[in-house]
Amino acid sequence: MKTPERYIISVHNSSFSSYWEPTLLNLLPKYLPKETHLDESKEWIPYYFKVDELGDSVASHYFIPNGFNDGLQKLLEDYLHFPANKNQLSEETVLLFQSYKEIPDWVDYERIEFGSNYSNRCGTSALSVLRNYCLMGGYESSAINKPLIFTGSLKKGAVKRLSDTVEFWMQVTAKNGLKPKQAGLLSILTTRMIHSYSRIMIEKHPDWKPELWGRPLNTWDMVATNLGFSIVFADGLAKLQLAPTTNELKGILHLWKYVGYLLGIPIELLPDTTEQAAQRLYLWSKSQKGIDEDSKALAYALYEEPLKVSFTNNRFMKWFVQKTNLGYNEVLLGKKSREALGLPYSKAKYWILFLNKINAFVDKKAKKNPNFYQKSVLKGRNDQVKVWDLYKKV
């Protein structure tokens, strides 16, 4: 199988350089096995051309004849009535629904709760990392974001994409959100179908070039995205003085392992340990072609997002939020990545560094006092819900 042009191997590759700088707060370099070599990334090249075939088959069955909205409504109705309607469904649909209804033996809800508690107790700092590190930082790979361009996400605006991401994240990180009959599972199923339908439509586009980018929303990019929500997320919070405990870090990895499985990623590709997670992320991130003009356009759209929101007309508030996000970009991504993405510098980084001191105090107290820990989980989640409620108005 031919290697796509997006794949490069160079120790001088500057993509995602901030991930691997051995600083005091960075988690990723601490967990990367010393024996890791970039040549190991060659084993992953075939996954640029592998995708969620089961999801695509089900998406084709529902969406091609019915359109996306009607097809999705019918699919979700069938899912909610499963397995009573099993004989009325295609073999592929039955297999897909069973993977959601039947809980695998390896799923540990107690461990998942550690992950959801960590996601919640970090409050709005967690949402800031999600936005200004996981999403913005992801634009450092030009290829992984090409599907966003082909689906028109740039034209639809960053507000819509951020709103969708926040909603998905809030539902899967809710307490018990991944248990049967909870909104988290429906959100994951919906997202999986969006991925499949997008891929089907993109591959019909004459300008999609698999020889450059592989298949859209391919398996290796899906693994990288999953790691972005788990170990990169934890790394970003550590930079904000909210480092996870051992159990929280195991929990966040396990939570997203289950989410990744439900999104159609082969289970053997999803990490069980922090070392596996760091190694797989390193092999992906250091073999990516870097930023291009599309990357900069997506980054600029996200930079402009606070000025575009419709839930407030307060100019000062919009300005303050935009500058605060820039401060997070500087602290989380670093100067080199921030400049490469075309983002301006802001002295707001000193505001973030001040907030980090508060984070450090609260984090230390939460880890020492179980009662305060639980209060932090509840308060953090309530603060996140307030932000989520604002985006629901979009």
N, C-alpha and C positions, 0 to 999 in steps of 0.2 A: 504494500500500500504506500502510495506516495506521501512524503512528508509535506504538510502545508507550509507555505512561505512564512506564516506567522511564527513558526517554531524556530528559535535560535538558541544557540548555546554560547555563552560568553560570560566569563567571570567579571567582565567589565560592564555587563548589562546594568543600566541604572534603574530599570523598572523596579518599583516597590523597594527601593533602597532603604527607606525609613523602617521597613519591617525588620531588617536584619542588622541594624546598627546595635552593637553591644553596649547599650546604655544601662543605667541603673534600674530604670523602670520597665524597659522592654522585656516582655515575656518570651517572644518568639525565639530569639537567639539562645536563650537559656535551655529551651527544650529541643532545639535542633541537634540531632545526633552528629557528633564530630566526624564520623566516617562518611557522611552524606556526600555524594559526588554528583555533579550535574549530568554526567553520562547516564545516570539511572533514569533520567527523564525520558530517554528514548523508549523505554518500556511502555510509556503512556501515550505515545504518538497515535496508536490505533484508536484510542478513545476520542480523538478529534472527529472521527467518522462514525462513532457509535452513538445511538440516541435511545430514547424511551419508546421502543417499538410498540409495546402494549398500549401505552397512552395514546400514541399516534393512531393506532387501529381503532380505539374507542372514540377518539375525537373525530375521526373521519366518518364513523358510523352515525354520530349524532349531529355534527356541525355541517358537513357537506350538503346534506339534503335540507337541513332546517335553518341554516344560518347560525351565527354564534349565540346570540341571546336566547332564541327559542330552543336551540339545541342544548345549551347549558341548563336551562330551566327543566327540560325534559330529563336530562341526565341526573340532575340532583333529585328530582321527584322519584325517578327509578331507584336511586341509591337509598333514599329514605324508606322506600317500601321493600327493599331487599332484606331477607331472601325469599319473602312470600311470592315475589314475581319472578323468581329465578328462571322458570321455564319459558318466560317471554323475552329473555335477554340473550344476546350473542354470547358465545363462549368466551370471547375476550373481555366483554363487560363483566361477566360473572367472575372471571379471574381477578379483574381490577377491584371490584367491590369486595370480594373475599379478603383481599390483602388489607382492606381498611376495617372490615368487620372482625376479622380474626387476629387477635393480638399475638405476635410472635413470642416464643418462649424467652427470647433474650431481652425483651423489653422490661426494664426495671423502673416502675413508676416512682419508687422512693428516690432513686437517683435522679430521675427527671425533675422531681420536686426541688432538689437542690439547685438544678439549673434554672428553673422558673423563679425560685426565690432570689437567686443572684440577679437575674434579669430585672426583677421587680424592685429589689432593695436599692438598686443604683439609681432609681428614679429618672429624672429628666437627663441626667448624665448619660444614661444608657441610650436614650433617644439621640442625644448629641453625637455619641460615638457611632451609632447606626448611620446617621446622616453624613457626618463630616469626616469619618474614617472609612467605614465599610463601603458606603455608596460612592463618596467622592474619591476615595483611594482606588476603588475599582476601575475608575476611568484611566488609570495608568496603563492598562492593557487596551490597545486599540481594537484588537480582534474580538474580545469577549463582548464588547458593546455594539458590534455591528448589527445584531438583531434589533436593538433599540432604534437604530436609524431606519432599518427596513420596515419596521412596524409603525413608524411615524411617531415614536415616543417623544422625539425632540420637538416636533410641531405641536403635540398635545400639551407639552409643557412639563416642567419639573414638579409643579404643584401636584398634578395628578399622579405622577409616578411616586412621589414621596408619600402622598396620601394612601395609595394602594399598599406601599411597603409597610407603613406604620400599622395599617389595619391588619395585614397578614401577621406581622410580628407580634402585635398585641394579642391576637387570638391564639397563636401557638405557644406564647409564653405565659398565658393565663394559668392560674392554679387549676390543675386538673384539665387543662385545655386540650390535652392529647388523649384523654380517655374517651371511650365510646359515647356517641351521641352529643359530643361537645362541638362548639363552633370551630375549634381548631382543625378538626379533621375535615370539615366541609371546606374550610378555607384552603387547606392543602390540596384537596381534590380539585377545587376550582382553579388553583394556581397551576396544578399539573396539566389540566385541560387547556389553560391559556398557553402554556409552553408548547404543547403539542399542536394546537391550532395555529399558533404563530409560526412554528417550524414548517408546517404543511404549506402555509401561504407564502412564506419567505422562499422556500425552495422552488416555488413556481415563478419567482421573479427572475427575469433574465440577467439581472445585474449581480445576483448572488454568485460569488466565486469560491466554490469549495476548495480549489487548489490554493487559495490564499488563506482561508479562514477555517477550513473543515466544514462540518455541517453546523447549522445554527442550533444554539442551545444544546451543544453536544455534551457527552458524558463527562469529559475532563473539565470543561468549563462549569458544569453543574457541581462537580466535586469541589472546585475552587470556590464557587459561590457559597456552597454549604460551609466550607471552612471560614469564609468571610463572616458568616453569622455566628460562628462558634469561637474558634481560637483567636481570630483577628478581633472579634468583638471583645473578648476577654483581655487581649493585649491592649486595645484602646482604653478600656476602663482602668487597666493597671497604670497607664500613662496619666490618668486622671486621679491617681492615688486611691483607686477602688479595686485593687487586685483581688482576684477570687481566692477563697480557701481551696485546699486540695479537693474537698468534696464538691464545692461549687464548680470547680473547673471540670472535674469528672462529670458532674451533672449537666453542664452546658454542652459538653461533647456528646453525651448520651441523648440529650433532648434533640439535638440537631441530627444525630445519627438516625433516630426514628423518623424525624421529618424528612431527611434525605431519602430514606427507604420508601416512604409514602409518596415521595415525588418521583420515584422511578429510578433512583440511582442504585446500581447493583450493590448489595450489602457488603460484599467483600472489598469494595473500594472505599468504604466509609471507615474512618479511624476509630479505634477503641482507646488509644492512649494519646497523651499530649505529644509524645515523641513522633508517633505516626502522623499526627495532624500537622506538626511543624515541618516534618520532612516532605510530606505531599504538597504542602503549600509552597515550600521552598522550590521544589522541582518545577511546579507550575509557574510561579511568579518570576523565577530567574530564567525562564525559557520563552518569555513573551516579548514580542515586538512592542515597543513603548508607545508613547503618546503620539497621536496624529491630530489633524484638524477636527475630526469628529469628536475625539476625546475632549478637546478644548471647548468645543461647542456644547457638549453635554455638561462639562464642568461649569461653564459660564451660566448655563440655564439653571443649574442648581444654586449657583452663587446669587443669581437674580431672584430666586424663588421667594424669599421673604417679602420682596417688593410687589409680588404678583398675587399674594393671597387675598381672598375676598372676605375673610371673616373679620377683618378690621380695616378701618380707614385711617388709623392713627399713624401719621407719617413718622413720628419719632420712634414709635414702637417698631415699625418696619425697619427703620435705619438701625436701631439698637440690635435687633435680632440678626440682621445681616452682618454687622460688625462682630457680634459675638460668635457667629458661625465662622467668620474669618479667623478669629482668635483660636477657635478649636482646630481649624485647618492647619494653622501654624504649629500648634503644640502637638497635634497628633500625626500629621503628615511630614512636618519638617519643612524647612525653607526650600530645599532642592525640589521636592515633589510639588510643593505649592507653586513655585515659580514655573516649573515645567508645565503645569496645568493652566497657566495663564492667570492665576488668581492673584489679586493685589495683596500687599502686606497691610496688616492692621496692628496697631498698638494694643488692640483688644486681647492679645495673647497674655498681657499682664493681668487682665481681669480674670482670665481662665486660670492663670497660675495662682491668683488669690483664692479663687473658688476651690482649687486643688487642696489648699491648706484646710479648708472647711471639710472637704471630702475625707482627708486623711484623719481628721479628728473623729468624724462620724463613723468612718470605716473601722477604726481601732476600737471604738466603743461597742459597735455592733458585734465584732468578733469576740469580745470579752464578755458581753452580757446577753444571754439568750433572750431575755424579755425585750431588751432594746432592739435586738436583731429582728424579732417578729414585728415590732412596731415599725421598724425601718422598711420591712417588706410591704406592710399595709400602706404606709405613707407614700413610699416610692411608687407603688402601683396607682394610688389615687392621683398622684401628680401626673403620671403618664396618661391616665384616663382623661384628665383635663385637657392635655394637648391633643389626644385622640379625638375628643369631642369637637375641638376647633376644626380639625381636618375633615370631620364628617360633614361640616357645613360647606365644604368646597363643592 
